[in-house]
């Protein structure tokens, strides 16, 4: 009976860690929870394992599952990303042609992007001139005139 309680304890820890992952997402607690679940299985196979050995095995499993995630699973998720620039709006502007909304004076002005206006840097140009985005520095676009 003590053996079942030991494996149940690891499975309960696994459920708590995986539930905590739902509250604080980041995929870190999930993999430690997976390690705890594996420890529950280990305790079924090796019922008399001393606590120190259990703790050491859990530590190794936790590190191993996190490394497997970082090395193999995370890169696969990044490859499947159909919109890699979704939260990087500035980088999505590269190569885009825009119209000057506020004349550039001393290398700074504003360009119209859809229904908004963005700060921009580049050579002095007048209102209505076309420019192309060549770089992004924070929330400021670097532009060059279009001939």
N, CA, C and O of each residue as an XYZ file, in Angstrom:
588
protein
N       0.821     -1.199      0.000
C       0.000      0.000      0.000
C       0.864      1.262      0.000
O       0.507      2.257     -0.630
N       1.996      1.225      0.701
C       2.896      2.380      0.720
C       3.432      2.701     -0.658
O       3.673      3.862     -0.985
N       3.617      1.664     -1.468
C       4.122      1.877     -2.823
C       3.115      2.638     -3.679
O       3.490      3.535     -4.435
N       1.841      2.282     -3.560
C       0.814      2.992     -4.318
C       0.700      4.436     -3.866
O       0.503      5.334     -4.684
N       0.825      4.663     -2.549
C       0.773      6.039     -2.065
C       1.945      6.847     -2.603
O       1.797      8.032     -2.899
N       3.111      6.216     -2.734
C       4.271      6.920     -3.279
C       4.022      7.323     -4.721
O       4.282      8.465     -5.099
N       3.516      6.391     -5.538
C       3.265      6.736     -6.934
C       2.109      7.728     -7.027
O       2.128      8.625     -7.870
N       1.091      7.572     -6.157
C      -0.005      8.541     -6.156
C       0.498      9.933     -5.797
O       0.047     10.931     -6.359
N       1.426      9.990     -4.868
C       1.995     11.284     -4.489
C       2.661     11.978     -5.663
O       2.506     13.185     -5.849
N       3.407     11.209     -6.460
C       4.063     11.791     -7.637
C       3.038     12.221     -8.678
O       3.201     13.255     -9.326
N       1.974     11.422     -8.839
C       0.949     11.785     -9.814
C       0.171     13.019     -9.364
O      -0.214     13.849    -10.187
N      -0.056     13.137     -8.068
C      -0.725     14.333     -7.554
C       0.163     15.559     -7.780
O      -0.320     16.617     -8.183
N       1.465     15.407     -7.517
C       2.396     16.514     -7.790
C       2.365     16.873     -9.273
O       2.385     18.051     -9.627
N       2.316     15.865    -10.139
C       2.256     16.119    -11.587
C       1.007     16.926    -11.931
O       1.088     17.895    -12.686
N      -0.135     16.542    -11.390
C      -1.375     17.273    -11.669
C      -1.319     18.705    -11.145
O      -1.793     19.631    -11.802
N      -0.739     18.881     -9.960
C      -0.624     20.236     -9.392
C       0.274     21.104    -10.274
O      -0.058     22.258    -10.546
N       1.398     20.564    -10.720
C       2.315     21.334    -11.570
C       1.687     21.660    -12.926
O       1.832     22.774    -13.429
N       1.002     20.704    -13.504
C       0.367     20.954    -14.798
C      -0.777     21.961    -14.637
O      -0.982     22.800    -15.514
N      -1.518     21.892    -13.540
C      -2.566     22.882    -13.270
C      -1.953     24.262    -13.053
O      -2.510     25.266    -13.497
N      -0.815     24.315    -12.375
C      -0.130     25.600    -12.167
C       0.314     26.185    -13.503
O       0.364     27.404    -13.663
N       0.633     25.328    -14.453
C       1.011     25.799    -15.796
C      -0.145     26.558    -16.442
O       0.078     27.513    -17.186
N      -1.366     26.142    -16.163
C      -2.524     26.839    -16.712
C      -2.650     28.246    -16.139
O      -3.119     29.156    -16.824
N      -2.236     28.429    -14.889
C      -2.316     29.744    -14.247
C      -1.162     30.653    -14.651
O      -1.336     31.867    -14.753
N       0.009     30.077    -14.882
C       1.192     30.855    -15.252
C       1.839     30.212    -16.475
O       2.864     29.541    -16.347
N       1.252     30.408    -17.674
C       1.744     29.704    -18.854
C       3.173     30.087    -19.217
O       3.592     31.233    -19.054
N       3.893     29.114    -19.705
C       5.262     29.327    -20.148
C       5.919     28.011    -20.521
O       7.075     28.000    -20.944
N       5.205     26.898    -20.372
C       5.652     25.547    -20.709
C       6.725     25.010    -19.785
O       7.212     23.902    -20.012
N       7.114     25.738    -18.761
C       8.163     25.261    -17.868
C       7.615     24.271    -16.857
O       8.167     23.183    -16.693
N       6.531     24.635    -16.173
C       5.952     23.748    -15.164
C       5.355     22.494    -15.792
O       5.308     21.442    -15.154
N       4.901     22.598    -17.029
C       4.348     21.440    -17.719
C       5.362     20.307    -17.789
O       5.019     19.155    -17.526
N       6.596     20.616    -18.136
C       7.617     19.582    -18.319
C       8.103     19.032    -16.982
O       8.485     17.865    -16.892
N       8.090     19.857    -15.958
C       8.418     19.346    -14.633
C       7.281     18.444    -14.149
O       7.526     17.444    -13.475
N       6.040     18.794    -14.491
C       4.901     17.937    -14.195
C       4.988     16.603    -14.915
O       4.626     15.568    -14.357
N       5.467     16.623    -16.151
C       5.674     15.373    -16.894
C       6.719     14.522    -16.175
O       6.566     13.304    -16.080
N       7.771     15.151    -15.673
C       8.802     14.410    -14.928
C       8.196     13.786    -13.667
O       8.542     12.658    -13.315
N       7.311     14.493    -12.995
C       6.660     13.943    -11.801
C       5.774     12.755    -12.170
O       5.719     11.768    -11.435
N       5.089     12.846    -13.294
C       4.251     11.727    -13.744
C       5.106     10.506    -14.070
O       4.726      9.379    -13.756
N       6.251     10.728    -14.695
C       7.171      9.616    -14.994
C       7.667      9.003    -13.691
O       7.829      7.787    -13.596
N       7.907      9.842    -12.691
C       8.323      9.314    -11.381
C       7.229      8.444    -10.775
O       7.532      7.460    -10.099
N       5.972      8.785    -11.002
C       4.870      7.945    -10.547
C       4.942      6.564    -11.178
O       4.702      5.557    -10.512
N       5.272      6.518    -12.459
C       5.438      5.225    -13.143
C       6.659      4.476    -12.626
O       6.623      3.256    -12.461
N       7.737      5.209    -12.373
C       8.959      4.573    -11.848
C       8.658      3.933    -10.500
O       9.152      2.846    -10.200
N       7.853      4.605     -9.690
C       7.535      4.059     -8.366
C       6.672      2.798     -8.455
O       6.688      1.974     -7.539
N       5.930      2.642     -9.532
C       5.183      1.395     -9.732
C       6.118      0.254    -10.111
O       5.910     -0.890     -9.710
N       7.162      0.579    -10.898
C       8.109     -0.441    -11.363
C       9.134     -0.774    -10.277
O       9.480     -1.940    -10.085
N       9.619      0.254     -9.565
C      10.626      0.063     -8.512
C      10.007      0.544     -7.198
O      10.272      1.669     -6.773
N       9.195     -0.282     -6.552
C       8.405      0.179     -5.414
C       9.197      0.585     -4.168
O       8.733      1.451     -3.427
N      10.343      0.014     -3.911
C      11.043      0.294     -2.657
C      12.113      1.362     -2.777
O      13.033      1.386     -1.960
N      12.033      2.233     -3.745
C      13.065      3.249     -3.975
C      13.107      4.237     -2.806
O      12.079      4.819     -2.458
N      14.295      4.436     -2.186
C      14.397      5.386     -1.074
C      14.096      6.821     -1.531
O      14.216      7.154     -2.709
N      13.704      7.654     -0.565
C      13.317      9.025     -0.886
C      14.436      9.801     -1.570
O      14.177     10.534     -2.524
N      15.663      9.656     -1.106
C      16.794     10.378     -1.712
C      16.948      9.995     -3.184
O      17.176     10.856     -4.034
N      16.824      8.716     -3.475
C      16.916      8.254     -4.864
C      15.748      8.804     -5.687
O      15.919      9.165     -6.851
N      14.569      8.866     -5.078
C      13.410      9.435     -5.776
C      13.658     10.908     -6.118
O      13.410     11.349     -7.240
N      14.150     11.654     -5.132
C      14.399     13.083     -5.337
C      15.461     13.297     -6.415
O      15.319     14.176     -7.264
N      16.523     12.491     -6.379
C      17.581     12.614     -7.389
C      17.050     12.264     -8.771
O      17.326     12.971     -9.740
N      16.292     11.178     -8.867
C      15.730     10.774    -10.161
C      14.769     11.837    -10.683
O      14.751     12.125    -11.880
N      13.968     12.423     -9.787
C      13.046     13.477    -10.197
C      13.814     14.690    -10.726
O      13.432     15.278    -11.738
N      14.890     15.059    -10.041
C      15.699     16.184    -10.508
C      16.269     15.936    -11.898
O      16.233     16.813    -12.761
N      16.788     14.749    -12.102
C      17.349     14.402    -13.418
C      16.248     14.406    -14.481
O      16.436     14.936    -15.576
N      15.103     13.812    -14.149
C      13.996     13.777    -15.108
C      13.472     15.183    -15.424
O      13.152     15.481    -16.575
N      13.386     16.035    -14.418
C      12.913     17.404    -14.639
C      13.847     18.152    -15.581
O      13.392     18.828    -16.504
N      15.140     18.034    -15.351
C      16.112     18.690    -16.229
C      16.038     18.096    -17.630
O      16.078     18.827    -18.620
N      15.930     16.767    -17.715
C      15.882     16.107    -19.029
C      14.643     16.514    -19.814
O      14.742     16.793    -21.009
N      13.466     16.555    -19.163
C      12.258     16.931    -19.897
C      12.299     18.390    -20.351
O      11.837     18.715    -21.444
N      12.848     19.262    -19.516
C      12.977     20.675    -19.928
C      13.954     20.819    -21.091
O      13.704     21.592    -22.016
N      15.064     20.080    -21.052
C      16.024     20.127    -22.161
C      15.416     19.582    -23.450
O      15.637     20.140    -24.524
N      14.659     18.506    -23.352
C      13.996     17.951    -24.541
C      13.056     18.991    -25.133
O      13.002     19.165    -26.350
N      12.318     19.679    -24.275
C      11.428     20.733    -24.768
C      12.214     21.822    -25.493
O      11.890     22.175    -26.627
N      13.255     22.358    -24.834
C      14.017     23.470    -25.427
C      14.764     23.060    -26.687
O      14.871     23.850    -27.625
N      15.274     21.855    -26.723
C      16.106     21.414    -27.846
C      15.287     20.926    -29.038
O      15.654     21.191    -30.183
N      14.178     20.215    -28.788
C      13.476     19.553    -29.879
C      12.054     20.055    -30.122
O      11.665     20.254    -31.273
N      11.287     20.259    -29.082
C       9.874     20.585    -29.266
C       9.670     22.066    -29.585
O       8.893     22.399    -30.480
N      10.349     22.950    -28.875
C      10.194     24.388    -29.108
C      10.574     24.797    -30.523
O       9.836     25.572    -31.131
N      11.696     24.315    -31.091
C      12.003     24.679    -32.480
C      10.931     24.221    -33.471
O      10.691     24.903    -34.467
N      10.290     23.090    -33.222
C       9.225     22.626    -34.112
C       8.036     23.576    -34.083
O       7.415     23.826    -35.116
N       7.719     24.100    -32.920
C       6.608     25.046    -32.795
C       6.925     26.336    -33.542
O       6.032     26.928    -34.148
N       8.176     26.781    -33.511
C       8.557     28.001    -34.212
C       8.513     27.803    -35.721
O       8.208     28.744    -36.454
N       8.812     26.593    -36.202
C       8.742     26.316    -37.637
C       7.307     26.359    -38.146
O       7.066     26.747    -39.289
N       6.346     25.962    -37.301
C       4.948     25.929    -37.708
C       4.288     27.298    -37.654
O       3.139     27.433    -38.073
N       4.965     28.301    -37.161
C       4.382     29.627    -37.016
C       4.095     30.202    -38.397
O       5.021     30.482    -39.159
N       2.806     30.380    -38.724
C       2.453     30.886    -40.042
C       2.555     32.405    -40.134
O       2.525     32.952    -41.236
N       2.673     33.094    -39.007
C       2.862     34.536    -39.001
C       3.952     34.903    -38.003
O       3.648     35.355    -36.899
N       5.224     34.715    -38.375
C       6.305     34.948    -37.423
C       6.457     36.407    -36.991
O       7.050     36.669    -35.944
N       5.945     37.351    -37.758
C       6.082     38.769    -37.416
C       4.799     39.345    -36.824
O       4.620     40.563    -36.803
N       3.905     38.480    -36.341
C       2.605     38.924    -35.856
C       2.715     40.008    -34.793
O       1.998     41.006    -34.877
N       3.568     39.857    -33.814
C       3.691     40.828    -32.734
C       4.873     41.769    -32.932
O       5.286     42.450    -31.994
N       5.410     41.813    -34.123
C       6.521     42.716    -34.438
C       6.115     43.575    -35.627
O       6.628     43.423    -36.736
N       5.183     44.477    -35.363
C       4.594     45.271    -36.438
C       5.638     46.104    -37.173
O       5.549     46.273    -38.389
N       6.622     46.623    -36.450
C       7.649     47.426    -37.104
C       8.394     46.644    -38.169
O       8.639     47.157    -39.261
N       8.759     45.401    -37.858
C       9.486     44.571    -38.820
C       8.626     44.208    -40.022
O       9.147     43.955    -41.108
N       7.312     44.183    -39.831
C       6.414     43.912    -40.949
C       6.398     45.063    -41.938
O       5.933     44.904    -43.066
N       6.902     46.222    -41.527
C       6.904     47.403    -42.385
C       8.066     47.422    -43.389
O       8.028     48.168    -44.367
N       9.082     46.614    -43.151
C      10.266     46.645    -44.012
C       9.877     46.448    -45.478
O       9.154     45.514    -45.825
N      10.377     47.355    -46.331
C      10.114     47.281    -47.759
C       8.806     47.934    -48.185
O       8.530     48.052    -49.379
N       8.015     48.349    -47.236
C       6.720     48.949    -47.549
C       6.882     50.392    -48.000
O       7.728     51.120    -47.481
N       6.071     50.801    -48.965
C       6.089     52.189    -49.443
C       4.953     52.952    -48.776
O       3.804     52.512    -48.765
N       5.308     54.110    -48.219
C       4.355     54.909    -47.459
C       4.390     56.354    -47.937
O       5.307     56.757    -48.654
N       3.389     57.131    -47.537
C       3.357     58.549    -47.868
C       3.691     59.368    -46.625
O       3.309     59.020    -45.508
N       4.409     60.458    -46.847
C       4.804     61.345    -45.751
C       3.579     62.129    -45.288
O       2.906     62.772    -46.094
N       3.294     62.075    -43.991
C       2.149     62.789    -43.414
C       2.558     64.129    -42.838
O       1.770     65.074    -42.827
N       3.792     64.210    -42.360
C       4.312     65.452    -41.782
C       5.740     65.614    -42.307
O       6.561     64.707    -42.173
N       6.030     66.761    -42.900
C       7.326     66.983    -43.552
C       8.497     66.660    -42.624
O       8.446     66.908    -41.419
N       9.544     66.103    -43.217
C      10.750     65.780    -42.462
C      11.588     67.035    -42.310
O      11.915     67.698    -43.294
N      11.932     67.356    -41.076
C      12.802     68.486    -40.772
C      13.925     67.945    -39.910
O      13.677     67.285    -38.901
N      15.154     68.218    -40.301
C      16.336     67.718    -39.603
C      16.314     66.180    -39.483
O      16.744     65.613    -38.478
N      15.811     65.541    -40.519
C      15.851     64.084    -40.572
C      14.739     63.364    -39.834
O      14.758     62.136    -39.755
N      13.756     64.098    -39.284
C      12.651     63.449    -38.558
C      11.318     63.987    -39.052
O      11.158     65.180    -39.309
N      10.357     63.059    -39.179
C       9.027     63.438    -39.614
C       8.050     62.320    -39.297
O       8.317     61.467    -38.450
N       6.914     62.331    -39.986
C       5.902     61.299    -39.752
C       5.389     60.768    -41.083
O       5.258     61.500    -42.064
N       5.102     59.454    -41.082
C       4.557     58.810    -42.278
C       3.211     58.186    -41.924
O       2.961     57.810    -40.778
N       2.352     58.086    -42.937
C       1.031     57.498    -42.721
C       1.101     56.004    -42.991
O       1.540     55.565    -44.054
N       0.651     55.219    -41.988
C       0.578     53.768    -42.095
C      -0.878     53.401    -41.851
O      -1.334     53.376    -40.707
N      -1.603     53.118    -42.918
C      -3.029     52.829    -42.784
C      -3.749     54.041    -42.243
O      -3.708     55.106    -42.858
N      -4.411     53.906    -41.101
C      -5.124     55.028    -40.500
C      -4.360     55.649    -39.334
O      -4.922     56.434    -38.570
N      -3.069     55.299    -39.193
C      -2.264     55.863    -38.110
C      -1.038     56.569    -38.684
O      -0.750     56.488    -39.878
N      -0.339     57.251    -37.811
C       0.855     57.996    -38.195
C       2.014     57.510    -37.341
O       1.894     57.408    -36.120
N       3.131     57.211    -37.981
C       4.321     56.716    -37.275
C       5.454     57.722    -37.400
O       5.562     58.438    -38.396
N       6.304     57.765    -36.366
C       7.521     58.569    -36.433
C       8.480     57.911    -37.413
O       8.541     56.687    -37.522
N       9.229     58.749    -38.126
C      10.173     58.212    -39.099
C      11.409     59.092    -39.153
O      11.370     60.276    -38.819
N      12.504     58.486    -39.581
C      13.768     59.199    -39.772
C      14.222     58.991    -41.206
O      13.996     57.933    -41.794
N      14.853     59.994    -41.752
C      15.380     59.891    -43.108
C      15.707     61.271    -43.649
O      15.646     62.257    -42.914
N      16.051     61.351    -44.925
C      16.352     62.652    -45.522
C      15.111     63.547    -45.530
O      13.981     63.059    -45.532
N      15.337     64.853    -45.533
C      14.216     65.791    -45.526
C      13.388     65.637    -46.802
O      13.904     65.755    -47.913
N      12.090     65.370    -46.617
C      11.138     65.246    -47.726
C       9.857     65.968    -47.330
O       9.611     66.214    -46.149
N       9.044     66.304    -48.327
C       7.817     67.049    -48.073
C       6.603     66.156    -47.900
O       6.649     64.951    -48.149
N       5.509     66.780    -47.466
C       4.244     66.074    -47.271
C       3.772     65.492    -48.600
O       3.837     66.164    -49.630
N       3.305     64.262    -48.582
C       2.790     63.604    -49.779
C       3.834     62.842    -50.571
O       3.486     62.089    -51.480
N       5.123     63.024    -50.241
C       6.170     62.291    -50.955
C       6.129     60.811    -50.552
O       5.743     60.464    -49.436
N       6.536     59.953    -51.490
C       6.579     58.515    -51.212
C       7.946     58.152    -50.642
O       8.978     58.629    -51.113
N       7.934     57.301    -49.621
C       9.168     56.816    -49.011
C       9.051     55.302    -48.817
O       7.950     54.752    -48.783
N      10.199     54.644    -48.690
C      10.229     53.199    -48.463
C      10.909     52.918    -47.133
O      11.933     53.523    -46.816
N      10.350     52.008    -46.360
C      10.898     51.648    -45.052
C      12.091     50.719    -45.267
O      11.963     49.675    -45.905
N      13.269     51.109    -44.725
C      14.479     50.293    -44.886
C      14.957     49.694    -43.564
O      15.752     48.754    -43.569
N      14.486     50.223    -42.431
C      14.887     49.700    -41.123
C      13.889     50.160    -40.072
O      13.088     51.067    -40.300
N      13.957     49.518    -38.927
C      13.089     49.875    -37.805
C      13.956     49.963    -36.560
O      14.736     49.056    -36.272
N      13.817     51.062    -35.823
C      14.525     51.250    -34.554
C      13.478     51.520    -33.482
O      13.020     52.652    -33.322
N      13.103     50.482    -32.753
C      12.037     50.620    -31.757
C      10.725     50.884    -32.466
O      10.259     50.055    -33.247
N      10.116     52.057    -32.193
C       8.858     52.418    -32.842
C       9.073     53.467    -33.927
O       8.114     54.070    -34.410
N      10.321     53.685    -34.309
C      10.646     54.670    -35.336
C      11.089     53.960    -36.612
O      11.945     53.076    -36.580
N      10.496     54.359    -37.729
C      10.842     53.772    -39.021
C      11.967     54.562    -39.662
O      11.976     55.792    -39.601
N      12.897     53.881    -40.264
C      13.976     54.521    -41.043
C      13.560     54.405    -42.507
O      13.343     53.300    -43.003
N      13.447     55.542    -43.204
C      12.934     55.535    -44.571
C      13.891     56.216    -45.532
O      14.757     56.996    -45.136
N      13.709     55.895    -46.819
C      14.448     56.574    -47.890
C      13.415     57.007    -48.931
O      12.388     56.350    -49.101
N      13.688     58.109    -49.623
C      12.741     58.578    -50.651
C      12.656     57.582    -51.817
O      13.624     56.901    -52.152
N      11.472     57.525    -52.413
C      11.254     56.678    -53.586
C      11.248     57.590    -54.801
O      10.532     58.591    -54.823
N      12.032     57.255    -55.801
C      12.110     58.107    -56.996
C      10.992     57.829    -57.965
O      10.917     58.462    -59.018
